[in-house]
Amino acid sequence: MTNPLDKIAAIRLSSVLLPLSTPVSDAKVLTGRQRPMTEVAFLFAEITTEGGHEGLGFCYSKRAGGPGQYAHARELAPELLGEDANDIARLWEKLAWAGASVGRGGLAVQAIAAFDIALWDLKARRAGLPLAKLLGAHRDSVRCYNTSGGFLHAPIEQVLENASAALERGIGGVKIKVGQPDTRADLARVRAVRVHLGDDVPLMVDANQQWDRPAAARMGRALEEYGLVWIEEPLDAHDHAGHAALAAALDTPIATGEMLTSVAEHAELIRAGGADILQPDAPRVGGITPFLRLAALAEHHRLQLAPHFAMEIHLHLAAAYGLEPWVEHFEWLEPLFEERLEIRDGRMLVPDRPGLGLTLSDRAAGWTVDSRTFGV
């Protein structure tokens, strides 16, 4: 029986555009496929029950798609009013069926993610537990590596300075972008960072899907000498067979999965053997509920886990994964929240605050371009 106080009474949706201090470029920009990124669009969902319990969730979109996520969320929000906030899995299915005609992946489920994450946050807050503890944590901290300092718009001197600053802050590893039209420039960049860091600091590279199979094989062999933790997205995100061939041929692990937008797509990647290290993104696959399903599948196959972006969410999910994972450090989202995550000795610490441990900042209100409230 549903406790009347657990019924969802109100939902507030906000469309927020977070400006980036510097236009950001990876290989997709240098190869002409995309423009530099100047902002990130967020959809925030704030859910309140009749008993006054609250939860905060969000999804995001880079470059295009933010207005579409917000529009679909506005269609779905009334479906949750009066529902029991405890029934998270059932509510995910209800929202998925409400938007079934636009599919079970991509934008259709990314809008659901904001609600789903808010419901998990609400449940953990009501229990007085950090989300990781509610899910069943394996650890109180997670290895972390920095990505935001290694983009291709930054000259190599700046990348080296950024890497040193990350290590001084307590971050455990460094990832840099590759995938430039001139592969010799990529190799020179990797060599410079490895020499700068020394052999003991974990180093990763990310090609952002820019190589074809022959180029990926050649670069993979050339990169072996640098002792990389992984090579990320060397091929098109949906080329599972190509990723599997690389994973079998190279000593360096292959990491991919961030661009997949459903459990089904991740299941196909795992079935093909296309990843040594899986990189799912909870907001992209539809929230925490589907993320837990694919994480269980990944753990069953003894895959390493390194969730993509959104460390504010993924820290908790990585802490609840059975095998020792990584979490990706981006400081981009920090202005949106009042709280900061603590990093020490190469690891990101799970906060002791209930839920995700996040509250929206006043600055986030200033970047809100539209909002809508449903219910009381």
C-alpha positions as CSV (number, residue, x, y, z in Angstrom):
1,M,0.0,0.0,0.0
2,T,1.3,3.4,-0.9
3,N,1.9,5.9,1.9
4,P,0.0,9.0,0.9
5,L,3.0,11.1,2.0
6,D,5.2,9.3,-0.6
7,K,3.0,10.4,-3.6
8,I,4.7,12.8,-6.0
9,A,3.1,16.2,-5.5
10,A,5.2,18.5,-7.6
11,I,7.8,18.5,-10.3
12,R,9.9,21.5,-11.4
13,L,11.8,21.3,-14.7
14,S,14.5,23.7,-15.6
15,S,16.4,24.2,-18.9
16,V,19.9,25.6,-18.1
17,L,22.7,26.6,-20.4
18,L,26.1,26.4,-18.7
19,P,28.7,28.6,-20.5
20,L,32.2,27.2,-20.8
21,S,35.1,29.6,-20.1
22,T,37.0,28.5,-23.2
23,P,35.6,27.0,-26.5
24,V,36.5,23.3,-26.3
25,S,37.8,21.2,-29.3
26,D,38.6,17.6,-29.6
27,A,39.3,15.5,-32.7
28,K,35.8,15.9,-34.0
29,V,36.4,19.7,-34.4
30,L,39.9,19.3,-36.0
31,T,38.5,16.9,-38.5
32,G,35.6,19.2,-39.4
33,R,32.8,17.1,-38.0
34,Q,31.7,19.4,-35.3
35,R,32.1,23.0,-34.1
36,P,34.0,24.0,-30.9
37,M,31.8,23.5,-27.8
38,T,30.9,26.8,-26.0
39,E,28.2,25.6,-23.6
40,V,26.4,22.5,-22.2
41,A,22.6,22.3,-22.0
42,F,21.1,20.8,-18.8
43,L,17.7,19.6,-18.0
44,F,17.1,19.6,-14.2
45,A,14.2,17.8,-12.5
46,E,13.3,18.6,-8.9
47,I,10.7,16.2,-7.5
48,T,8.7,16.8,-4.2
49,T,6.4,14.3,-2.4
50,E,3.3,15.0,-0.4
51,G,5.5,14.4,2.7
52,G,8.0,17.1,1.7
53,H,10.8,14.8,0.5
54,E,12.8,16.2,-2.4
55,G,15.1,14.8,-5.1
56,L,17.3,16.4,-7.8
57,G,18.2,14.9,-11.1
58,F,19.6,16.0,-14.4
59,C,20.6,15.0,-17.9
60,Y,22.6,17.0,-20.4
61,S,23.4,17.6,-24.0
62,K,26.5,18.9,-25.7
63,R,26.0,21.1,-28.8
64,A,22.5,20.0,-29.9
65,G,19.5,18.3,-28.2
66,G,19.0,20.3,-25.0
67,P,15.7,21.9,-26.1
68,G,14.4,18.6,-27.3
69,Q,15.2,16.9,-23.9
70,Y,13.4,19.7,-22.1
71,A,10.4,19.5,-24.5
72,H,10.0,15.8,-24.0
73,A,10.4,16.1,-20.3
74,R,7.5,18.5,-20.2
75,E,5.3,15.9,-22.0
76,L,6.3,13.2,-19.5
77,A,6.1,15.1,-16.2
78,P,2.3,14.9,-15.7
79,E,2.6,11.1,-15.8
80,L,4.4,11.1,-12.5
81,L,2.0,13.2,-10.5
82,G,0.3,11.2,-7.8
83,E,2.6,8.2,-8.2
84,D,4.5,6.5,-5.4
85,A,8.1,7.9,-5.5
86,N,9.4,4.5,-4.2
87,D,8.4,2.7,-7.4
88,I,11.4,3.8,-9.4
89,A,11.7,0.9,-11.8
90,R,7.9,0.9,-12.5
91,L,7.9,4.6,-13.1
92,W,10.8,4.3,-15.6
93,E,8.8,1.8,-17.6
94,K,5.7,4.0,-17.4
95,L,7.6,7.0,-18.8
96,A,9.3,4.9,-21.5
97,W,5.9,3.6,-22.7
98,A,4.5,7.1,-22.6
99,G,7.2,8.1,-25.2
100,A,7.5,4.7,-26.9
101,S,6.8,6.1,-30.4
102,V,10.1,8.0,-30.3
103,G,12.1,5.0,-29.2
104,R,14.0,3.4,-26.3
105,G,17.3,5.2,-26.7
106,G,18.7,8.7,-27.3
107,L,16.8,11.8,-26.5
108,A,13.6,9.8,-25.5
109,V,15.3,8.1,-22.6
110,Q,17.7,11.0,-21.7
111,A,14.6,13.0,-20.7
112,I,13.6,10.2,-18.5
113,A,17.0,10.2,-16.9
114,A,16.4,13.5,-15.2
115,F,13.3,12.1,-13.4
116,D,14.9,8.7,-12.7
117,I,18.0,10.3,-11.1
118,A,15.8,12.7,-9.0
119,L,13.8,9.7,-7.7
120,W,17.0,7.8,-6.7
121,D,18.3,11.0,-5.0
122,L,15.0,11.4,-3.2
123,K,15.1,7.8,-1.9
124,A,18.6,8.1,-0.6
125,R,17.9,11.5,1.0
126,R,14.9,10.1,2.7
127,A,17.0,7.2,4.0
128,G,19.7,9.6,5.2
129,L,22.3,7.8,3.1
130,P,24.7,8.8,0.3
131,L,23.4,7.3,-2.9
132,A,26.4,4.9,-3.0
133,K,25.5,3.5,0.4
134,L,21.9,3.1,-0.6
135,L,23.0,1.1,-3.7
136,G,25.4,-1.0,-1.7
137,A,28.9,0.5,-1.8
138,H,32.1,-1.5,-2.3
139,R,34.3,1.5,-1.4
140,D,34.2,5.0,0.0
141,S,36.4,6.5,-2.7
142,V,37.1,5.8,-6.4
143,R,40.3,6.2,-8.6
144,C,39.9,9.4,-10.6
145,Y,41.6,10.8,-13.7
146,N,41.3,14.3,-15.3
147,T,40.1,14.9,-18.9
148,S,39.3,18.6,-19.0
149,G,42.9,19.6,-19.1
150,G,43.8,17.5,-22.2
151,F,41.7,18.8,-25.0
152,L,43.2,19.6,-28.4
153,H,42.5,23.3,-28.4
154,A,45.1,23.7,-25.8
155,P,48.8,23.8,-26.9
156,I,51.0,21.1,-25.5
157,E,52.6,23.4,-23.0
158,Q,49.2,24.2,-21.5
159,V,48.4,20.5,-21.4
160,L,51.5,19.7,-19.5
161,E,50.7,22.5,-17.0
162,N,47.2,21.2,-16.7
163,A,48.5,17.7,-16.0
164,S,50.8,18.9,-13.3
165,A,48.0,20.9,-11.7
166,A,45.7,17.9,-11.7
167,L,48.2,15.8,-9.9
168,E,48.9,18.6,-7.4
169,R,45.2,18.6,-6.7
170,G,45.3,14.9,-5.8
171,I,43.9,13.5,-9.0
172,G,45.3,10.1,-9.9
173,G,45.6,10.0,-13.6
174,V,45.5,12.1,-16.8
175,K,43.7,11.6,-20.1
176,I,44.5,13.6,-23.3
177,K,42.7,13.8,-26.6
178,V,44.2,12.4,-29.8
179,G,42.7,11.8,-33.2
180,Q,44.1,14.7,-35.1
181,P,44.4,14.5,-39.0
182,D,48.2,14.2,-38.6
183,T,48.9,11.1,-36.5
184,R,52.5,12.2,-36.0
185,A,51.2,15.2,-34.0
186,D,49.2,12.8,-31.9
187,L,52.2,10.6,-31.1
188,A,54.4,13.7,-30.3
189,R,51.7,14.9,-27.9
190,V,51.4,11.6,-26.1
191,R,55.2,11.3,-25.9
192,A,55.5,14.7,-24.4
193,V,52.9,14.0,-21.8
194,R,54.4,10.6,-20.9
195,V,57.9,12.1,-20.5
196,H,56.4,15.0,-18.4
197,L,54.5,12.6,-16.1
198,G,57.0,9.8,-15.9
199,D,56.2,6.2,-16.2
200,D,54.2,5.7,-13.0
201,V,51.4,8.1,-13.5
202,P,48.3,6.5,-15.2
203,L,47.8,8.0,-18.7
204,M,44.9,7.5,-21.1
205,V,44.2,8.7,-24.6
206,D,40.8,9.4,-26.3
207,A,40.4,9.5,-30.1
208,N,36.7,10.4,-30.1
209,Q,35.8,7.9,-32.9
210,Q,38.2,9.5,-35.4
211,W,40.1,6.6,-36.8
212,D,39.2,3.9,-39.3
213,R,40.2,0.3,-38.6
214,P,43.6,0.4,-40.4
215,A,44.6,3.7,-38.7
216,A,43.4,2.5,-35.3
217,A,45.5,-0.6,-35.6
218,R,48.6,1.3,-36.6
219,M,48.1,3.9,-33.9
220,G,47.4,1.2,-31.3
221,R,50.7,-0.5,-32.1
222,A,52.6,2.8,-32.0
223,L,51.0,3.7,-28.6
224,E,51.9,0.4,-26.9
225,E,55.3,1.7,-25.7
226,Y,53.7,4.4,-23.6
227,G,52.0,2.0,-21.1
228,L,48.6,3.5,-21.5
229,V,45.7,2.6,-19.1
230,W,43.5,2.5,-22.2
231,I,42.8,3.8,-25.7
232,E,39.3,5.3,-25.8
233,E,36.9,5.3,-28.7
234,P,39.4,4.6,-31.5
235,L,36.6,3.7,-33.9
236,D,33.0,4.6,-34.6
237,A,31.0,4.0,-31.4
238,H,28.8,1.4,-33.1
239,D,31.7,-0.5,-34.7
240,H,31.6,-3.3,-32.1
241,A,33.4,-5.8,-34.3
242,G,36.2,-3.3,-35.0
243,H,36.7,-2.5,-31.3
244,A,36.7,-6.3,-30.6
245,A,39.4,-6.9,-33.1
246,L,41.6,-4.1,-31.6
247,A,41.0,-5.4,-28.1
248,A,42.2,-8.8,-29.2
249,A,45.2,-7.5,-31.0
250,L,46.6,-5.0,-28.6
251,D,48.0,-5.2,-25.1
252,T,46.6,-1.8,-24.3
253,P,43.0,-2.1,-23.2
254,I,40.2,-0.6,-25.3
255,A,37.6,1.6,-23.7
256,T,34.3,2.7,-25.2
257,G,30.6,3.0,-24.6
258,E,30.0,6.7,-23.7
259,M,28.0,7.4,-26.9
260,L,25.7,4.4,-26.5
261,T,22.2,5.5,-25.3
262,S,20.5,2.3,-24.1
263,V,21.1,-0.9,-22.2
264,A,20.5,-2.9,-25.5
265,E,23.4,-1.1,-27.3
266,H,25.7,-1.8,-24.4
267,A,24.6,-5.4,-24.4
268,E,25.6,-5.7,-28.0
269,L,29.0,-4.1,-27.4
270,I,29.6,-6.6,-24.5
271,R,28.4,-9.5,-26.5
272,A,30.8,-8.6,-29.3
273,G,33.8,-8.3,-26.9
274,G,34.3,-4.7,-28.1
275,A,35.4,-3.2,-24.8
276,D,37.9,-4.1,-22.1
277,I,36.7,-1.1,-20.1
278,L,33.1,-0.1,-20.4
279,Q,32.2,3.7,-20.2
280,P,28.5,4.1,-19.8
281,D,26.9,7.4,-19.1
282,A,23.9,7.3,-16.8
283,P,22.2,10.5,-18.1
284,R,22.7,9.2,-21.7
285,V,21.2,5.7,-21.1
286,G,18.2,6.9,-19.3
287,G,19.3,7.3,-15.7
288,I,20.4,5.2,-12.7
289,T,17.8,2.4,-13.2
290,P,19.1,1.3,-16.7
291,F,22.7,2.0,-15.6
292,L,22.4,-0.5,-12.8
293,R,21.2,-3.1,-15.3
294,L,24.1,-2.7,-17.7
295,A,26.6,-2.5,-14.8
296,A,25.4,-5.9,-13.6
297,L,25.9,-7.2,-17.1
298,A,29.4,-5.7,-17.3
299,E,30.4,-7.1,-13.9
300,H,29.1,-10.5,-14.9
301,H,31.5,-10.4,-17.9
302,R,34.3,-9.1,-15.5
303,L,34.7,-5.8,-17.4
304,Q,36.4,-2.8,-15.9
305,L,34.1,0.3,-15.5
306,A,34.9,4.0,-16.1
307,P,31.7,5.9,-16.4
308,H,31.7,8.9,-18.7
309,F,31.5,12.6,-17.6
310,A,29.0,13.7,-14.8
311,M,31.3,12.7,-11.9
312,E,28.7,14.1,-9.5
313,I,26.4,11.2,-10.4
314,H,29.0,8.6,-11.5
315,L,31.1,8.7,-8.3
316,H,28.2,7.0,-6.5
317,L,27.6,4.4,-9.2
318,A,31.3,3.6,-9.5
319,A,31.6,3.2,-5.7
320,A,28.8,0.5,-6.0
321,Y,30.5,-1.5,-8.8
322,G,32.1,-4.7,-7.8
323,L,35.4,-4.4,-9.6
324,E,37.8,-1.4,-9.0
325,P,36.6,1.3,-11.3
326,W,37.6,4.8,-12.5
327,V,35.6,8.0,-12.4
328,E,36.3,10.9,-14.8
329,H,37.1,14.4,-13.4
330,F,35.6,17.4,-15.1
331,E,35.3,20.6,-13.2
332,W,32.9,22.0,-15.8
333,L,29.7,21.3,-13.7
334,E,31.0,22.7,-10.4
335,P,29.4,26.2,-10.9
336,L,26.0,24.5,-11.0
337,F,26.2,23.3,-7.4
338,E,26.9,24.6,-4.0
339,E,29.0,21.6,-3.0
340,R,32.4,20.3,-4.2
341,L,33.7,16.8,-4.4
342,E,36.8,16.0,-2.4
343,I,39.9,14.5,-4.0
344,R,42.8,13.0,-2.2
345,D,45.7,10.6,-3.0
346,G,44.5,9.9,-6.5
347,R,40.9,9.1,-5.5
348,M,37.6,10.9,-5.4
349,L,35.8,10.6,-2.0
350,V,32.1,9.6,-1.8
351,P,30.5,12.5,0.1
352,D,28.7,11.7,3.4
353,R,25.8,14.0,2.5
354,P,22.5,12.2,1.8
355,G,21.5,11.4,-1.8
356,L,23.8,12.8,-4.5
357,G,24.8,15.4,-2.0
358,L,24.0,18.3,-4.4
359,T,22.0,21.5,-4.3
360,L,21.6,23.9,-7.2
361,S,23.6,27.1,-6.9
362,D,22.3,30.7,-7.4
363,R,24.5,30.8,-10.5
364,A,22.5,27.9,-12.0
365,A,19.3,30.0,-11.6
366,G,21.0,32.8,-13.6
367,W,21.7,30.4,-16.4
368,T,18.1,29.1,-16.5
369,V,16.5,29.9,-19.9
370,D,13.1,28.3,-19.1
371,S,11.3,26.5,-16.3
372,R,8.0,24.8,-15.7
373,T,6.3,23.5,-12.6
374,F,3.7,20.6,-12.5
375,G,1.5,19.9,-9.6
376,V,1.1,21.9,-6.4
